[in-house]
Amino acid sequence: MTMEVLDRPSLFEDKSGPAIWVDEAIWGHRLHDEQSPWLTFLEFLTVLLAEHEAGRPLVEDELNTLSYRPQVQLKLRNLVFNNPHIVTVRAANLSDDASWSLWLQKIAQSAGGIDKPDFSYLRERFETFTDFAAVIDFLQGSAIEGTSNKRWSSKFVFPFGPNALYEDVSVSAKGGISTDRRFFARTGELLYLMLCRSNRSDELRTKLIERFLENPAPYDGMVRALQGEPQKSRAERGGAFLPCATHPVFDRLAEDWMAILNLPIPAYDVIPHLVTVTGLNLVLYQLDRAREVLARAPITLVCEIVSPKKSVVRDLSADSYQHNNMLPQQALDRFIRMSTETQAWTDAVASDEPAFNAAEILKKAFDWPEPDDTDDIGTDPDLLVSRLVERAVTRHKQHVGKVHATWSRAIGLSSRRSSRRIRYAPTDRLLKTLVVTCVGRRMEFKDFLDALYERYGIVIGDGQARDLIASGNADQEDFSDNARRLEERLASLGLLKRLSDSCAYVENPFQRTDAA
């Protein structure tokens, strides 16, 4: 195995860390399906802000030692997401003074996680109660995944600037606050470490601070008016872990981010493209690390450009999706069993206490088994390995094993539209992001197809599907038709112009000479 696996960190918030160290050893601590690409980006910005204030943004002096103190902004969260009283007060048709008085009384009784809540300062910051209510309406309407049924302390305003950034927390009925790792599950920390370790971290640092921290959108002022002074967590957050010091995905991710951050558009218009391309790169990171464990060929994504009827490409795309979806679990099994191919394992099996000595090897590598896990295995080390694989796979299926499917759907890479099988079928939103990351100003259509293949392993045209065509799984015409459908899609989106029968150009909509 040529893949890099760094040593496990010693610092964890829960003192012990994960129960079985297998998923984390391959992909880091941690990929998680319930943390969407949007929430991953928000967690990244939260870490970036904390590290910027500590004087070390996108700097990792020593691998896997990230420790930061994020904002919690509980006043803001209560006002935007735990504030049903505004509707009640407005419906009462009271005078302005009476509206403020009634609302202040109600919010003081219901605000969570704040000792002696006092929001009277808001009367000085808004001319009328109606103006205040309008700001709350705006922030609710622009919230990230605002229609979800998550509890109020796990909802997030749009990241207009530093005042709008905070970690996910749980607030108890008695007002106690604790970090919640369900929706900020550390995938944003992984993203932060990836960009720290990329070959363009210096450029990114400058651009990210300039775009998001030092020149926030005007709406960030509204957020600050609601929150007041920032609220910080009481303790540092440690335990982030990324298992490799370098990786091609880190550098490609940084290049994609720089291409987007350099677009001449406002920061809040940049963010959706950053979210989408981050989701794509993290999906590819999971697949590529699995491929490295299994010593397989480079990852490819056979993409169908949706056609009105079933096609050969649709079937091949579904096969490609299914093949890739199985890779992480196969890698998990292989990663564990590779420990049995060492001299240390051979010596343990040949010893007087094979099960005990084999258990020591597994404990050191994977932090398993516990003493009661070996009571009934007798002297069979192979049974111990099988039990570890079984438990690791069960754990893997809960979250890490769902990342490919969940995130592919979230970024518009996969679809079940017009088919019983899920396959790769990019949406218009993803296609536009691919254009703005791969095309400087304009690029010949054939070169664009090649760029998608070389950069992400995306197979669309016959030029990229040579192996599939040579193997007899498809004809050249099947993929030529697929490429033609993409050309038509891009043209309908205003992203492609055909200058002649033999010359079509893909254009970056934000870099045209007429865009200014």
C-alpha positions, 0 to 999 in steps of 0.5 A: 500500500502506497497511501499515507496514513498519519499517526492518530492524534492524542487530543479529543474532546470526548477524551477517548475519541472514536471507538474503532479507528478505521474510517478515520485512519483512511479518511480522517476525523471525520466525513459525515453524511448528515453534514451537508456541503453547505454546513461543511462550508459554514464550519470551515468559515467558523474555524477560519475566523477563529484561527484568523483571530488567533493570528494563524489562518490557514497555518498548520505549524504541526500536523493535526494539532488544530485547536480553536475557539469558535463563536457561539452567537446565542443572542443572534440564534435566539432572535432569528430561530427561537423567536415566535413572539414576533408573529404574536406581537405583530398580530396584536396591532399594538403601538410601537412602545407596547409592541417592544414591551410585550416582545421583550417580556416574552423573549426574556422568558423563552431565550435559551442558553443565555444567563439573564437575557436582556434584549432591551439594547435592540430598541436603540438600534432599530427605529421601530419594532416593524423595522426590527421584525423586517430584519428578522424576517430577512435573516430567516428567509435567507438562512442556510437550509432554513426550511429544515426541522432542525432545532433552533440552536442548529440553524444557521444564518447566511454567512454574510460576514464574521458576525454571522459565523458560529458553531453548532450547539445543543441547549438543554432545557435548563440552559446548559450549552454543549458542542453538538457534532451531528451537523458540524461533524468535523467535515469542515475541519477536514476541509480547513486542514486540506486547504492548509496543506494545499500548495496554494494555501498562501494565496488562499489565505489572502483571498479568503480573509479579503473576501469573507472576513475583512470586507463583509457584506453590508448585511453583516452589520444587521447581524452585528446589531442583533448580536452585539459583542461576539460570544465565544465558546468557553473551551477550545475545540481539538481533535481534528485529524486528516490522515495525509500530509499531501494529496492531489485532491487538496491541490485541486480543491485549492485551485478550484477555490482560487478560480472561483474566488477570483471571479469579479462577483460579490462574495455572497454570489461566490459561496454557492459555487464554493459549496458545490465544488467542495462537495465534488472534491470531497466525494472524489477524496473519499473515492480516491483514498478508497482506490488507494487502499484497493490499489485500483485504477483512477476514479471515473464518473461516467455522466449521462446528460439526461436524454428523453429515453433510456440509453447505453450511457444511462446504464453505464452511468448507473454502473459507474455510480454503483461501482464507486458507491461500493468502494469505501466499504471494500476499502474498509475491509481491505484496510483491516485485513492488510494488518494480517499480512505483516511479519508481526501478525505471522509471529503472533499467529505462531505464538503460544497465545495467538489470539491474545497477541493478535488482539494486541496488534489490532488494538494498536492499529485500530483501537479494538478490541476491548477485553470483553470482545475476546472472551469467546474467540478461543485461539482463532485470530481469524475470528477476531479479524472477522469480528472487527470487520463486521463491527467496522462495517456496521459503523461505516454504514451509519454515516461514512458509507453514506457520504458518496450517495448523500453528497452526490445528490446534494451537489447535483451530481447524481439523480434517479430522474427517469430511471429506477437506478441512481446514476451520475447525471449533472444538474444545471447548477453543477454544470455552471460551477464546472464551467466557472472552475475550469474555463478562464474566459472561454474554451473550445468545447472539446477541450472542456470535455477533456478538462473535466476528464483530466481534472475530475475523471468525468466521462461525457464524450467519446474522447473520454470513453475510449476504454468503454468503447474499446471494451465493447460496452458502448459505441462511439455514437452513444457518447457522441450523442451524450456530448451533443446533449451537453453542448445543447444544455450549455447553450441553453444556459448561455454558457456556450456559443457555436461559431461554426459547424466545427467550432463551439466555445464554452464561456465563463459567464463572469469573465466575458469581455461584455460581462462588465 
